[in-house]
Amino acid sequence: MEIDKYYTLKEIKDSGLVEREVNNVDYQVFQRNGKVFFFEKKDKEKFRFYSEINKGSFFL
């Protein structure tokens, strides 16, 4: 996955990312192999990948 590229939810999940439930935020959070991936919902079907961090840095 490349930062600032657009993906469908199916593409995101097919890449092995697992959705994490977060409260009171307007972005989607996914996790895989100790990394956390942040996606901004652009429209009904597309998400923009904008950040990736280590799981240990993820505090909500």
C-alpha positions as CSV (number, residue, x, y, z in Angstrom):
1,M,0.0,0.0,0.0
2,E,1.2,3.5,-0.8
3,I,0.5,6.6,1.2
4,D,-1.9,9.1,-0.4
5,K,-3.4,6.4,-2.7
6,Y,-7.0,5.4,-2.8
7,Y,-8.3,1.9,-2.1
8,T,-11.7,0.2,-1.7
9,L,-12.6,-1.5,1.5
10,K,-12.3,-4.9,-0.3
11,E,-8.7,-4.0,-1.4
12,I,-7.8,-3.0,2.1
13,K,-9.1,-6.2,3.6
14,D,-7.8,-8.4,0.8
15,S,-4.3,-7.1,1.7
16,G,-4.6,-8.7,5.1
17,L,-5.4,-5.6,7.1
18,V,-7.8,-6.1,10.0
19,E,-10.2,-3.3,11.0
20,R,-9.9,-2.0,14.5
21,E,-12.9,-0.3,16.2
22,V,-12.2,3.2,17.3
23,N,-14.7,5.7,18.8
24,N,-15.4,9.3,18.0
25,V,-13.0,9.7,15.0
26,D,-13.7,10.3,11.4
27,Y,-11.1,7.8,10.0
28,Q,-10.8,4.1,9.7
29,V,-8.0,2.2,11.5
30,F,-6.6,-1.2,10.4
31,Q,-3.8,-3.4,11.8
32,R,-1.4,-6.0,10.4
33,N,1.9,-7.4,11.7
34,G,2.5,-4.8,14.5
35,K,1.6,-1.9,12.3
36,V,-1.4,0.4,12.4
37,F,-2.8,1.9,9.2
38,F,-5.0,5.0,9.0
39,F,-7.4,5.6,6.2
40,E,-9.6,8.7,5.5
41,K,-13.0,7.9,3.9
42,K,-13.3,10.0,0.7
43,D,-16.6,8.8,-0.6
44,K,-19.0,5.9,-0.3
45,E,-16.4,3.3,-1.6
46,K,-12.9,4.9,-1.5
47,F,-10.5,5.4,1.3
48,R,-7.2,7.3,1.2
49,F,-4.3,5.8,3.0
50,Y,-2.5,8.6,4.9
51,S,-0.4,7.2,7.7
52,E,1.3,4.1,9.1
53,I,2.7,3.7,12.6
54,N,4.0,1.0,14.9
55,K,1.4,-0.6,17.1
56,G,3.3,0.5,20.2
57,S,2.7,4.2,19.2
58,F,-1.0,3.8,18.9
59,F,-2.9,5.4,21.8
60,L,-6.6,6.3,21.7
